[in-house]
């Protein structure tokens, strides 16, 4: 069965600094991978997804993630943090033929002025 | 398009009361899901449906029932609410038309439920 581990339940960065949110997955076959963002008191929105095409995936709001099979990782990055990036971020995995996603525990991102 | 909508947005119940949460989607999606979100535990799947008239158990189904009588609606029921069911509940849907399941899920805004 596949699983997802997000390292760090809370990450804090300064405005303008690099954002790095870590996600590792376990799967015996190539997975589909997703990053979702949840702003306060809202539902989840898709940031980006990897579906076996390019390993570097660009998403909305300047975020991108790189699929590294050898490291079983799908870390989310943004070169320069904005105050509006403060939210909770979820990594999720699914497999070909599966009918559902498995979510990580989430990482709360705080941006310091 | 309204996307995925959830009714109600907030609800307070007493222990032992029952209620039904309604999820509706206007995107003609085949798959629908109910999750609960608790601090530090991410999203946990309660039940899901891959089509009208079909449902399946997720990770935490106990104490909940669901029905999918119409393709656009997915109902989550609590027959006898317990304080442990205090949570934020999210509904989601996915497209799987023509046998192409995209795996991408679209989420509703959530229902905040408190059981006293």
Interface residues (C-beta under 8 A of the other chain):
Chain A: X9 X32 X34 X36 X41 X42 X43 X44 X45 X46 X49 X51 X90 X94 X98 X99 X100 X101 X103 X104 X105 X106
Chain B: X4 X31 X33 X40 X41 X42 X43 X45 X48 X50 X56 X58 X90 X92 X101 X103 X104 X105 X106 X107 X108 X109 X110
